[in-house]
Amino acid sequence: MLQTYPVSDLHRVAVQLHHEFAALSRRCVERCVDDTWKCAEHLGLSVTPGLVERVAREHLQAMVKSAPQSGLTAAH
């Protein structure tokens, strides 16, 4: 049986992750959480708030690490 979780669970995960990744906009974090949830559903996984939080955190960490450092210019 498909288990659904209230929208408040998505909001809670987004708020928690936004506190961890304050360098990213709130909207960016919310979108990542929403996209992660939908992707997991699409893949047929048993989607839980914990799963979404872990996967979204990994994606957000990659986003932060791949952002160019301010003040650096590309060498030509």
matplotlib code that plots the C-alpha trace (Angstrom):
import matplotlib.pyplot as plt

x = [0.0, 1.3, 2.2, 1.7, 3.0, 1.5, 2.9, 4.0, 6.7, 8.1, 8.1, 9.9, 12.6, 13.0, 13.3, 15.8, 18.0, 17.8, 19.3, 22.2, 22.6, 22.0, 24.2, 21.5, 18.2, 15.1, 13.4, 16.4, 16.3, 12.5, 12.7, 15.4, 13.3, 10.2, 12.2, 13.7, 10.3, 8.9, 11.9, 11.8, 8.1, 8.7, 11.3, 8.8, 10.8, 9.1, 9.3, 9.7, 10.7, 14.0, 14.9, 14.0, 16.1, 19.2, 19.1, 18.3, 21.2, 23.6, 22.4, 22.6, 26.1, 27.1, 25.6, 27.5, 30.8, 30.5, 29.7, 32.6, 34.4, 33.8, 36.7, 38.3, 38.5, 39.0, 42.5, 42.6]
y = [0.0, 3.4, 5.4, 9.2, 11.8, 15.2, 18.3, 19.5, 16.7, 18.2, 21.6, 20.3, 18.7, 21.9, 24.1, 21.8, 21.6, 25.3, 25.8, 23.5, 25.1, 28.8, 29.8, 28.5, 30.3, 29.0, 28.4, 26.4, 24.1, 23.7, 22.8, 20.3, 18.6, 18.6, 17.3, 14.5, 13.4, 13.3, 11.5, 8.8, 8.3, 8.1, 5.4, 3.4, 3.7, 3.7, 7.4, 8.6, 12.0, 10.5, 9.2, 12.5, 14.3, 12.1, 12.3, 16.0, 16.7, 14.9, 16.9, 20.2, 19.3, 18.8, 22.1, 24.0, 22.2, 22.8, 26.6, 28.7, 30.5, 34.3, 36.3, 33.6, 34.2, 31.6, 31.4, 32.0]
z = [0.0, -0.9, 2.2, 1.9, 4.2, 4.9, 3.2, 6.6, 6.5, 3.3, 4.9, 8.0, 5.9, 3.8, 6.9, 8.5, 5.4, 4.9, 8.3, 7.3, 3.9, 4.6, 1.7, -0.6, -1.0, 0.8, -2.6, -3.9, -0.9, -1.1, -4.8, -4.1, -1.4, -3.7, -6.6, -4.5, -3.2, -6.7, -8.2, -5.5, -6.1, -9.8, -9.2, -7.2, -3.9, -0.5, 0.1, 3.6, 5.0, 6.2, 2.7, 1.1, 3.7, 3.2, -0.6, -0.7, 1.7, -0.6, -3.6, -1.6, -0.5, -4.1, -5.1, -2.4, -3.2, -6.9, -6.6, -7.7, -4.9, -4.9, -6.1, -8.3, -12.1, -14.7, -16.2, -19.9]

ax = plt.figure().add_subplot(projection="3d")
ax.plot(x, y, z, "-o")
ax.set_aspect("equal")
plt.show()
